Amino acid sequence: MNKAKYLALVYLLPVILYPLKVDHFQDIWIWYYLPFAMFYAAYVWFKPTENITKYIIFTPVAFLVFFIIAFSAQIAFSKGLSAALEFIPVMLLFAVPFGFAAGVIYVLLALLILKGFVKFGLELKNS
């Protein structure tokens, strides 16, 4: 149960911090992050606990790839494929640097939370 609490806390950090107007998490990301976080947390839940830091560190990269694909698909459906292809370089110019900064911050927070869980004797198990 502690693993579920940890994953919920870690993957809801952007949502928890969003009302505080923390500027490193862009407004548009929140609507893409919620479904991603739900499915990725479920994916990590079924993986071995020993490798949890690997999945936590990989989360920003997975979200960035998901965001670029999902946002491009949304533009392609609404404006056409050519508009989506024109927008990809602009999105990469902004999404990659902001995504990197946000990713570093949230990975560090997640690792600190994990250290806190271990320090207080809350073993991460699936059940």
N, C-alpha and C positions, 0 to 999 in steps of 0.2 A: 504494500500500500504506500510505503514511503517513496517508491519509484514513481508512482502515479502523482503523488503530491509534488515531487521535484519537477517532473515533466510539465505538470500544469503550471507551476510557478514560473519555470524558465520560459516556456513558450507563450505565456501570457504577459511576460514582462513589458513588451512594447505596448500592449493594450493597457496595462496597469499604469505605465508611465505616461501614456498619451495625454490624459487630462492635465498633466502638469506642464504641458506645452514644451516638452523637451524637443528642441529643434532638429536633432539629428535623425529623427524618424519622420519621414515625409508623410504628409497628410494622405496622399493617394495610396501609399503602401498599406495602410491599415485594412482596406477592403480586400486586398489581395492576401495580406498576411493571415487573416483570420482562418480562411479555409485551408491555407497551406499549413499553418501551425497545428490545426486539428488533425489533419492527415499525417503530417510528419511526426507528431508526438505519438500517434497510434503506431506508426511504423517503428519508432525507436522503442516503444513499450515492448514489442515482441522480440527485440534484439537482446543479445546477452548484456547483462549489466556491466561486465568487465570492460566493454568497449564503449561505454556511454560517452566518455570524453571525445572519442573520435566522431561520434554522431553530433555532439554539441558543436564541435569546432567546424564541422562540415555544413551546419545549418545555414549560415549566411550565403555560402556559395549555392546551395540548393535553392534557397529562396530567391536569389538573384536570377538564376536560370529560369525558375518558375515565373518570376515577375516579368522578365523580358519576353518569354513565350506567351504568357497570358495577356499581357498588355498589347503586344503586337497582334495577337489573334483578335482581341477586341477591336482594335483599330481597323484591321483587315475586314472584319465583318461589317463594321459601320461605315467606313470610308472607302474601302477597297484595298486590294493587295499592294498597289503602287504606293498608296499613302503610308501603309505600314512599313514598306521597305525604305521609304524616304525618312521615316521617323526613327528607325532603328539606330542610325549613327548618333543622332541627337540624344536619344535615350541612353545610349551607352556612355556618352560623354558625361552625363549627369548621374545616372543610376549606379555606375560602377564606383566612382569616388565616394558618393554618399553611402552606397551600400557597404563599401569597405569600412568606412568610418563607423557606421552603425553596427556592422558585424563585429568589429573588434570590441566595441563597448559592450555589446550583449554577450559575446563569448566570455569576456572577462567577468562580467556579472554572473553568468551561469556557472563558471568555474569557482567563483567565490562562494556562491550558494551551495555548490556541491561540497566544497571544503567545509562549510558550516554544517551541512548534513552529516558528514563523516565525523566532524569534531564532536557533535552532540549525540553520536551513536545511533543515528538513524540510517540503518542499512538500506540500500536500494535493492529491493527484490520485486519481482513481478506481482506477487500476491502476499 
